[in-house]
C-alpha cells in the first residue's frame, strides 16, 4: 500500500464521512496548501485535523480562536530575560507542522491576519525577526456555519489563502453506523493515543511526495481548460467577484495532487472537475440579488463545469 493510500485509509476508518474529509485534506497536503473545514457542531472537524496529524507523524498544535486572542498569541513574541538582560524569542503555536485554527471566524480580523504570512510564505515575523516554519506545514482551520453571533467572517483575502474548503455535512447511514460501532467497541476521540492510530509516514516521505506532485504533467489542453473555467466565473452575471489568477494556480496544483492520489503522473480534465468545486466555490462572491433567488457559489461552479467544453484527452 502506497503512502497516499495509507493516510487515506487511516482517516476514512476513524472519522464519520472520512472519505470526503480525507480527500480534501490529502489534496491540500500534497499540493502544499491549506484547508478550511466547515460544518455544523459534532461532525468531526477537529477530530479530522487531530487524526490527520497523528497519522502523518507530524508535530501538532491547536489554537482555539476567541474574540480576545491577540496576533502575538498565534505567532509568538520576544520576552525579556532579566538574568541576561536580553530579549529572547518565544515562538507561538503557529510553529508546528499541522496547525489547527479552531473556529477561526470567532477572532477579529487583526488576529486572523496573523496567519497570512505563515500560510503564504511558510514563515512568521516576530518583532522584526523572520522565523521559518517546519516543513511540511499546513493550516487546518474550522468554522461553524451556524451561530453567527459574535463571529467575524473571513475576508476574501484570507479565504483566497485556503487551497480547499471542505464541507463536512452529516454522514450517510453506513458511515454513521460504522462510527457508532467503533464507539461501542471502545473508541474514545478524547484519547486518540489509545485508539491504535500510529504514524504511517514521515516528514521526509511527505516532502518527497510533494516534490513528486509538482512533477505531474499538466498538458496545454488541461491548462487551457482550467483557464476557461476560471474566466467563466469572472463573466458570470450572478457573481460580483470571480476567481483570481491564484485560484487558477490552485486548481492546477490541486489537479496534480488528485492525479497523484489516483496513482497517475499526468492530469486529466476529470481531475480538474473533481477538485474545482472545493477549490473555487469559497473564493467567489454571489451578487445579493442572485443570492436572494437561491443562487449558491457551489451550484454556479457546477453549472460552469457543465458548460465549459471539455478537451479531448
Order of alpha helices (4+ residues) and beta strands (2+ residues): alpha-alpha-beta-alpha-beta-alpha-beta-beta-beta-alpha-alpha-beta-beta-beta-alpha-beta-alpha-alpha-alpha-beta-alpha-alpha-beta-alpha-alpha
